[in-house]
Amino acid sequence: MDIRTDDIVRLKKKHPCGSFDWRVLHCGADFRLACCGCGHQVMLPRQTVEKNIRRLERGGEEIPFGQKH
């Protein structure tokens, strides 16, 4: 999956502040994500993030992902 720095990902579960959206600060084997609601930062393994993504935005536009051609 092509996820880049500064992308916004919507995850399956919401953060305690109520936001579902996270900004990607670092991507590699692990992702550093910042909550778009409160700014809290977390490090999560790539597998966990990719499994829980519901939507991916880049530059304000939704990017299709996970579709088989």
N, C-alpha and C positions, 0 to 999 in steps of 0.2 A: 504494500500500500504506500502511495506517495504522499507522505505527510511532511510538511516543511515548517521551519521556524516562522512564527507570526500567523500561522493558520489558526482558525477557531474550530474547535471540535465540540460537538454536543454529545455528552455521554448518557448512558442509560439511567444512571442514578443521579439524583441531584445532591449538591453540596448542602450542608446544614444551613447555609445562608439563603438557600432557595434557588440558586442559579444552576442550570444544567450545562452552561457554556464555559469552556476553558481555552486559554491562549497557549499555544505551544512556544515555550522559551528555548528548549533544547531537544533535539531528537538524535537518537542513536540506538544503542541497545536498550537504554532507558529514556523515558521522556520526562522533562521538567515542564509541568503545567502550572499556570496561574489562573485562579478562579476569576472569571469576568465580573462576578458580583462583589466579592470582598477583597480580592487580590492575594488570597492565601496560596502558597506555592507547595506543590507536592512532586515527588519523584515516583514514577510508576514504570514497571517493566513494559517493554514494547508489546508483548503478547496480551497483557491485560488491557492496555489502551485500545489496541486494534479490535479486540473482542467486544468492547463496550461502546464503540463509536456508533452513533445514530445519524449524525450529519457532519459534513466537513465543509467549511467555508474558507475561501481564499480571496482576499481583496473584496469582500462583500458579496461574492457570488458563490452559490452552492456548487460544490464539486462532486460529480457522481463517483461512487466508489463501490467496490465489491460486486459489480455486475459482471456476469459471464457473457462473453460475446459469442 
